[in-house]
Amino acid sequence: MSEQAYDTAIFHPRFRQFYGESDLYNFGFWHDADGQRIDHPGEAARELVRRHIAQDPNRARARRVLDVGCGLGACTAQIASAYPQADVIGINYSSAQIDHASRLYAGPRISFQRMRAESIAFQDETFDCIHAIETAMHFRTRQQFLEEARRLLRPGGRLILTDVLVEKPTSFVPHENVLPTVRAYRSALEAAGLMPVTVEDIHADTTLPFVRMLKRNAMAAYARGLERSIKGYVIAVAEKPDEL
């Protein structure tokens, strides 16, 4: 996706209204920890970020965390609120989005930098945890990003992703990123030298209610495209093995 097309999608007034000016942009997780249904896209998007954060049991000890594909910065700020001792860095290839994020969300422990996920300009073993919230399917390539994540993580550090499963390329998933099953996703993590902890398909709690909400908001064409192309939606956790 070109930078211009990416910005058009993120800043489109229709989607800004849909998400309630939350500065979040993901499919969302549509029930809360008590099992109660969530009815607003912005709150569902925040719940998805909360689910990401919950996959890292070492938050209190983390000192440096990376949010890859940080969008407009709200997810990075939400992540930072759960890592009390960590510096949290959001990266994105869009200069307009980095400007927005820096203006609204940067602070003593939160910063933003423009860079691509396939070539991240930090030293080896820099981060305790890396989050990639519904972004890795866009990277050219996802596999290159997974290898970068392994390089950047400290031994025992975690990579946490939400991502889609597709059987063929789409307008938002290039052919080199096609992974059709949970097993294929686990294999991709292993091929990058990462140890899968869990790869869970949460399609029923993410894509499907998101599609229903799009239809309720007169975005049926977009909804039909997602229904046809997305076969699964995973939350994946992998660790960098301790060095022998």
Buried (B, 14 or more C-beta within 10 A) or exposed (E): BEEEEBBEEBBEEEBBEBBEEBBBBBBBBBEEEEEEEBEBBBBBBBBBBBBBBEBBEEBEEBEBBBBBBBBBBBBBBBBBEBBEEBBBBBBBBBEBBBBBBBEEBBEEBBBBBBBBBBEBEBEEBBBBBBBBBBBBBBBBBBBBBBBBBBBBBBEEBBBBBBBBBBEEEBEBBBEEBBBEBBEEBBBBBEEBBBBBBEBEBBBEBBBBBBBEBBBEBEBEEBBEBBEEBBBBBBBBBBBBEEEE
